């Protein structure tokens, strides 16, 4: 969004033209995995920003039941435009709660805006072990 205009500076009554661009704040608009998974174990961490952003320095950290499980530095992260991907094949196990943190400075846009996730709430997910309770299972409802 470009804005332009003209203003007068007193006492010389000189006119100056100006032009500037308004930027939205840098936001992480998509996150995966997120929520509860019961059948498929995720194999990637994927984050989507509202615009292209470079990798700078810092890390993405993955926690299992509030204990650090893995740290991913820029060399471990694939970035195309505003979407980053991290391969986590074989890292996750069933029946656990996970959360992801991003350090400030890992992603910085051209205006110096950064995104950080420093709590265990904003990007959290769980894997169930697929266990079902017989109380809720009725074989009369089989699909054939």
Residue pairs with C-beta under 8 A, 6 or more apart in sequence:
1 21
1 22
2 19
2 20
2 21
3 19
3 20
3 21
3 22
4 17
4 18
4 19
4 20
5 17
5 18
6 15
6 16
6 17
6 18
7 15
7 16
7 18
8 14
8 15
8 16
9 16
23 109
23 111
23 113
24 50
24 51
25 113
26 49
26 50
26 51
26 53
26 107
26 109
26 111
26 113
26 114
26 115
27 49
27 50
27 115
28 47
28 48
28 49
28 102
28 115
28 117
29 48
29 49
29 50
30 46
30 47
30 48
30 83
31 46
31 47
31 48
31 100
31 123
32 42
32 44
32 45
32 46
32 47
33 42
33 45
33 98
33 125
34 123
34 124
34 125
35 125
35 126
36 125
36 126
36 127
36 128
37 125
37 126
37 127
37 128
38 127
38 128
38 130
39 130
41 92
41 94
41 127
42 88
42 92
42 125
43 87
43 88
43 89
44 85
44 86
44 87
44 88
44 89
45 60
45 62
45 72
45 85
45 86
45 88
45 100
46 83
46 84
46 85
46 86
47 83
47 84
47 102
48 82
48 83
49 82
49 83
49 107
49 115
50 82
51 82
51 109
52 81
52 82
53 79
53 82
53 107
53 108
53 109
54 79
54 107
54 108
55 74
55 77
55 79
55 84
55 106
55 107
56 74
56 105
56 106
56 107
56 108
57 74
57 105
57 106
58 73
58 74
58 102
58 103
58 104
58 105
58 106
58 107
59 71
59 72
59 73
59 102
59 103
59 106
60 71
60 72
60 77
60 86
60 100
60 101
60 102
60 103
60 106
61 68
61 70
61 71
61 72
61 100
61 101
61 102
61 103
62 68
62 69
62 70
62 71
62 72
62 88
62 91
62 98
62 99
62 100
63 69
63 98
63 99
63 100
63 101
63 120
64 92
64 93
64 96
64 97
64 98
65 96
65 97
66 97
66 99
66 120
69 91
69 98
70 88
70 91
72 86
74 106
76 86
76 87
77 84
77 85
77 86
78 84
78 85
78 86
79 85
84 107
92 98
92 127
93 127
94 127
94 128
94 129
94 130
95 127
95 128
95 129
96 126
96 127
97 124
97 125
97 126
98 124
98 125
98 126
98 127
99 119
99 120
99 121
99 123
99 124
99 125
100 117
100 123
100 124
101 116
101 117
101 118
101 119
101 120
101 123
102 115
102 116
102 117
102 123
103 116
104 114
104 115
104 116
104 118
105 114
105 116
106 114
106 115
106 116
107 114
107 115
108 114
117 123
